[in-house]
Amino acid sequence: MRSADSVLRVVIDTNVMLSGLLWHGAPHVLLEHVRAGTLGLVSSPAILAELENVIARPKFDVILARSNTSREIALAELR
C-alpha cells in the first residue's frame, strides 16, 4: 500500500506515449496525470531513443503541424 504522499510510477510504452502526445483519448489522459504529478513517469534511454526514431517518421509531419508542436518540443516534454 502506498503512503498518501507517494506517487504511483508507471512505464509507458512508446506507442502509448506517442498517442498521448499527438492525440486525445486514454493515452493523453495518462500523460495529463504525469503532468499533474499524480503519476510518475519512469523511462530509459532506450525508450526515449525509440520514441525519437518513431516520431521522426515523415508520416507524423502533418500531425505535428496540426498539433502546433514539433518533435523537439514533444521529446523535451517527456524528458
Steps between C-alpha positions, in 0.01 A plus 500: 500500500629844406524783749291811437796699369645230273436510127428192294777460243422365154694390193316603185549317171639708212177472299291612796733795562478605137122467502480704818715775353321527166138403559230510766363196675620270777875538422462879511321476835785283630756764402283770659529308828877496456497878435284554808733294715243237593706240309876481468640409158784248500698481179839398366741617233385207284132598522578864424721400205222283362252785536742734325535255209125448468403867522760583232299309240363729227144377556493704823588833331139599433381384841772698679420811296128461571579457871701824488806327641832364383694181555743686720226642723324163530823321592609774740167477678556133575859544608 
